[in-house]
Amino acid sequence: MRSNRTRTHAYVVVLATLLAACSEPTTVPSALSSSDAAADKGSSHDDQSRERHRGRVQCDADNGGITLPAGFCAVVVADNLGAARHMAITPKGDIFVAINQPGATPPPFGIMALRDVNGDGKADVMQGFNPGKGGSGIDWGNGRLYFGENDRVLRYRVRNGDLTPSGGPETVVGGLPNTGNHISKTVVLRDDRTLFVNIGSATNACQVADRVAQSPGINPCPELPFRAGVWVFNPLGTNQTEASGSRYAAGYRNMVALALQPRTGELFGVQHGRDNLFQNWPQFYDEEEGATQPAEEFVRIARGSDNGWPYCYFDAVNHHAKMLAPEYGGDDMKTSGNGIDCASYNQPLATFGAHWAPNGLHFYDGRQFPKRYRNGAFIAFHGGFNRAPLPNEGFNVMFQPMTKDGRVSGPAEIFADNFAGTNVGLPASALHRPVGVTEGPDGSLYISDDKGGRIWRVVFVGHRDDDEDDEDDRH
């Protein structure tokens, strides 16, 4: 458990940062000391110093409240940041956190930058910029920070060693849809030519009247040319529109959990499945079926692929197949009808519990964790709300074993748990709700939370008896 002194220090730093934003609309004055600034010149001395600091991480006695497998422990990097969504980490270990907390007073920062100066795992320096302009997605590459607000993607130039940009943002793409059910934008930078952006559906199942019982689906769904998919834009372009990019893949209802497999460069995601099967169609589904279906789908997203939303959903309980949605003639038994063949759409590599709300995805590429974790996928589940009369579930980070070429190699398992605390009254009573999951330069795993505003750093401290340097694993 963190000491009161440490907690007080964190609160003071955050409060000072917030107060500074009131007088400075773009950035907060630097809190770096002269020695810190000198260390950020990118020198070999700095790199060696950071390497030595990796062994000095002091895990919290209670792992910051979460449970982990044997051999792992966690330290709370920062707390009470607001609605902390996705994270981007630089090669030097600085962390940029997307904050999305509309309506807060004083205005929250759109981006918080964190730095651990002494190597104990906790953020000693916190700086915020882009106040009042919240967002969910964030990525880093070649000195540029990409930030996904709900209706646009911004690009910041951050000089080597700095925690705040050297100037205001450039708009990479603007005018993106931000109405209806799913407005969060995740940004994934593959290279200087490819920036992936998810655009979620505006509705639950493309009904004539959204989420209204017995309302039929619209066929063809008019959202699909503009939403419920993944688009590609030029990451170096400015003032692009949705029409400037290209639709990479369609039929993905809400793909907040989006990531590249680092060895193959392929895109993967975990889809938020639809809601209201029982509430809207009780003649076909009982309460338990509505709570346990449909599955959240872990998928490979190839160019031109179609995952079948809104026409189909995946039943991982009874039929283990994509089923025809009731809005389009389904009855909990059909896999095709009305010109729709659900078997023809992209099929999941693995499935997870209904209404778990997958929000973060990361493929582990480091060497700190035991070898079995390499190439595997960590998935952060935000936790659901539509499982009545059963308890709401999720609120954890799962590990999905994978091969180096992107194939599932075993059953998924819980990696980090107990974020929410008691399961009474979830999700409203949750202490923490996982969102982002990513990796630091030393192979530590970072997890963010948009309920308590906490960032955890998970490290491996156990015994390792496998060969960490197999030639087959080098790349």
N, C-alpha and C positions, 0 to 999 in steps of 0.2 A: 504494500500500500504506500502511495506517495505520502511524504510527510506534509504537515500543514505548511511548513515553510516553503516547500517546493510548489505546492498548490497556490499559495499566495503569490509567489514569484510569477507563476504562469498567468494568474489573473491580472496582475499589475501590468505585465508586458502587453497582454491583449487589450486591456483598458486603455493603456497609453497609446496603442496603435489606433484604436477606435477614435479616441479624442483627437489625435492628429489628423484623422481624415476629415473632421469637421472644418478645419481651416485649410486643408490641402486636398483639392478634389481629385487629383490623379494618383499621387503616390505619397507614401509616408516617409518622412526624413529617415535616412539610414541610421540604424542603431549599431553599426559595426564599429569596433574600436580600430585604431590605427594598425595594430598587429593583425587583426582579422582582415583588414583591407589588403595588407601586404601579402597575406597568405593566399588571397584570391587572385593573384597574378598568374596562376596556373603553373607554378614552378614545380620542379621535381621534389624539392623539399616539402612543399605542401602535400603532394601526393603521398610521399613517404609518411608524413605526419598523420594523414588520414588513415593510411594503412595500419599504423600502430594503434590508432584509436579504436579500430574495429573490435579489438579484443577487450575493450574497457566498458562495453555496454553493460549497464547495471539493470537487470530485469527487476520489475516490481514483484514484491512478495506474492501478490495475488494475480500476477499477470494482467493487471489492469481490469480484473473482473471476469476475464474470459478463461475458458478451459482449452487446453491444447494436448496433443499427443505427448507421450513420454519422450524426454530429450529436448523438448522445445520450451521456451519461455518468452515472455513479452514485456516490453516497457512502453509506457504511455509517452509518446513523443510530444503531444500537445493535447489540450483539453479545452472544451467550451469555445470552439472556433465558430459555432453556428452550424448551419446545415452543410457539413463537409461531404462533398460528392466524390468525383474522381480525382486522382492525383497524377502528377508527372514528376519524375525524379531525374535530375541531371547526372552526368557521369561523376560529378564530385559529391553527389549525395544530397544536394539541396532539393527541397520538396516544394512543389507548387500545388496548392489545393484549390479546386473549384468550390466556391461557396454559393449556395442558392437558397436565399432566405428572404423572399419578397415581403415587404410590409414591415420589416423590422425597424426599430428605432433605438439608437441611431442607425443609419443605413449600414448594412453589412458590407464587407468587402466582397467583390466578385472573385478575387483571387487572394489567397494568403500564401506567403513564402516563408518557409521554415528552414532554419539552419542549426545544426548541432555543432557547436564550436569545439567543445572539449571531448567529444567522442563518447559520452556516457549514454547516448541514445535519446536524450531529451532535447527538445528544441530550446536553444539559448537565445536565438534571435528570431523574431516574428515580424514580418512586414507585410502590409496589405496594400493593394492597389485596385483600381477599377471599382470604387465603392458604389454600391447601389445597383450594380448591373450584374445580377446573379446569373449563374449557369451551372451546367452539370459536367460537360465534357472538357477534357484538357489533355494536351499531348505536347511533347518536346522533341525538337530535332534541329541540329546545326545552329544552335544559338537562337532559335525561334520558338516561341511559346504560342500554341494554338488553343483558343478558348471558345467553347461552344455555349453561347447564350441560347435562349430558347428560339430566337428568330434569326440568328446570324452566327458566323464564325469569325472571330477576331484573331489577328496575328500581332504579336509583340516581338520586338528585337531586344534581347537581354544580353548585355555585354558580359564577357567572361569575368566571373567573380561577383557580379551584381545579383541582387535579389529583386530589384525592380527594373522596369524597362527604361531604356534611354530616351524614349519618346512615347507619344500616344499610340494607340492601336491603329492598325490598318484593317479594313473590312475585307476579308477574303471572299465571303459570300453573304449576301443579305437577303431579306425578304422571305425567309424560310417559313413554312407554315407553323403557327404557334397557337392554334385554337383547338378546342376539343379535349379529348381524353389524354393524349400522350404527346407532350411537347418538349421533353428533354432531348437535347442533342448530344450524342457521343461522337467524339472526333478521334480518328485513328490515322496517324501519319505513316505511310509505308515508305515513301521516298519523295524526292523533290518533284515528282510528277503526279503523285497519287495521295489524295486525302479522302478517306472514307467518312461519311456522315450519315447517321441513321435519321430517318424522318418517320416517326411513329404514326399510327392510324389516329384519325380524329374520333373514331367510334369503337365500340366494343365488337360488333359483328356486322357492320355496314347495313343495319336495318333501315327501313323507311323511317321509323321512330326509334332513336337510339335507346337501348336498354328497356324498351317497353314490351311487356308480355304479349306474345303472339304476333308481334310485328314482323312481317316477312323481310328477307334480305333483298337488296337491290342487285340485279344481275344484268350486265356486269357492274361490279362495284365501281362507282365513279371516283373513289379515292385513289385507286391503284396507280394511275399515271403520275400522281403527285405526292402520295404518302404511302405508309406501310411498306417501306423498303429501305435500301441502302443506296446512297448516291456517291458519285466520285467527282471531286473538284480538283482544280489545279492549286496546290498549296502555296504557290508563289504568285498567284493571280490576285487581283484586287477588284472589289465591287462586282463580283460575279453574282448571277442570279441562279435560281434552281435550274432554269432552262440552259444556263451556260454549262452546267455539268451534265452528267449522264447517269441514268438509273442503272446501277450495277446489278441489283437483285430485287425481286418483288415478292409480295405476299408474306412479309415479315411484320407481324402486328405491332410489336414494340421491342426493338432490339437495343436496349440500353447497354447490355453486357456484350461488348464487341471487342475483339482483339485479333492480332496477327499471331500465327504460329511462327516463331522466329527462324526456324530452320528452313521451312518451305515457303514462307511469305504468304501462305494462304490465310484467308479471312474466316474466322469462326464467330459464333454468337450463341447466346442462350435467350430464347424468345419467351416473353410474357404471354402465356396462354390466355384465352378469352374467359369471360365471366358469365354468370347468370344462366347456366343451363337449366337448373331446377327452377329458379325464380321465374324465368320467362316461358319454360316449356315443361310444366309439371306433369303433363300427360305422357312424357317420354322418360323423365328422369326423376328419381326420388331425391330426398335431401342429401343423403350420403353420396350419391353419384355426383350431385352438384358440387359437393365439397371436395371430392377426390379426383375430379376431372375438369378440364383436360390437363395433360402433363405440360410442364415447362420443357421445351425442346432444346437440346444442345445440338447444334448443326454446323456443318461446313457450308460456307456461303460462297459458292462459285459464281463467276460472272454469268448472268443470264438465268440464274436459278430462280425458282418460284416455290415458296414454302406453303402455298395453298390458302392463306388467309384471304377472305373470310369464309371461303367455301368449305373448308375442312379443319378439323382439329385432331389432335392425337390422343387416343384412349390407351393409356398404359396399364389399366386396371383389368378390364374385361376382354377386350378384343386385340389389344396390342397392335393397333393399326390406325391409320388416319381414317376418320369417320366423316361422313357427310353432315355438315352442320344443319340443325333443325330449321334455321331460317331459309335453307335452300332445299328442303325436302327430306332431311334426315330424320330418323326416328330412334336413334341409339342403336341401330342395327345395320344401317346401310353404309356402304363405302363408296357408292356412286349413285348418280341419278341426275336428271335434268341437264344432261350433257357434261357433268362434272365427274371425273374419275380421280378420287383422292390418292390412289396408288401411284398416279403419274407425277405427283408433286415431290419435292425434296423431302427425304425421310430423316428422322433424327438419328444421331450417333448414340445418344443416351438420353434418358428422360429423368425428370425430377418431379417432386411433389407438386400437385396443383396449387396455384395461387401462392407460391413461395416468393415470387417477384425477383427474378435474377437481375441484378443491376451492375455487377462487376465481373470481369473475366480476365485472367492473366495466365499465360503459359510460362512455367518456371524454366529459366534458362541458366540459373546460377550453379555454383559449386559448393555453397555453404551447406545446404540441406543434403541428407543422404541421397544416394544415387537413384533410388526408386522414385524420387520426386521430380527428377529431371524430365523435361518435355511434357509433364502433366499439367492439367488445367486446374487452377484455383478459381472457384465461382462464389461470389458474394451474393447471398440472398437477403433481400430487404425485409422479407416477411410479409405474409398476406393478410387479407381482411375478409375473404369471401368463402370461408370454410365452415360456416355454421351448418349444422349444430356441432360439428367437430371443433376441437381447439385450433386456433390459427397456428401455422407452422412456418418454418424457414428460419429467419433471424440467425443465420450461421454462415460459415464459409466451408464449402465442400471441396474435396480434392478428387479429381477424376484422372486416374492413371491413363497415360497416353504413350504411344511409341514416338520415336523421333520423326517419323514421317506422317504424324497426325492421325493415327488410328487409336481407337479406344482399346486399352489392354487389360481392363479389369473393372470390377464394380467401383462405383464412387463411395467415398467415405467422408464422415464429418471430420474436418480438420480443426476448426475453431468454433466454439459454441458458447452459450450462456451470455450472449450480448444483451438479450432482452430482459433477463431476470425472470421473475415469475411469469407464468403463462396466463395469469388471470387478467382479463381485460385487454389483451393484445389486439391490435398493435398500439392502441392509445397509451397503455401503461408501460410500453417498452422503454428501458433505460437507454438502449443503444440499438441502432438498426444499421447493419453493414451495407455499404454501397460500393466503394472502390477497393480494388486489390491490385497491388503492383509490387515491383521488385527494386531494391536498391542495388548500387554497384557492387556491394560485397555479398549479394545473394540473400540479404534479409528480406522478409515479406512485410509489406505495409498494408494495413487495413484501415479504411475510413468509415465514419459513422455520421449520418445526418440528423440523428435525434439528440445525442449528447455532444456532438461536435468533437469527438475524440479520434485521435490517430494512434494506432498501435504499430510497433515494430516487433516482429516475431523473429527470433534467432534460434539456431540450433546449438545446444550446448552438450548434447549427449555423445556417446561413443559411436564412432563410425568404423565399420570393419570391412567396407568395400573399397575397391580401387577407384579413386576419384579422378584418375587421369587416363582412363581408357582411350586409346587412339580413336576408337569408333565414335566417341562422344565429342571429340574436338571439332571445331568448325570455325 
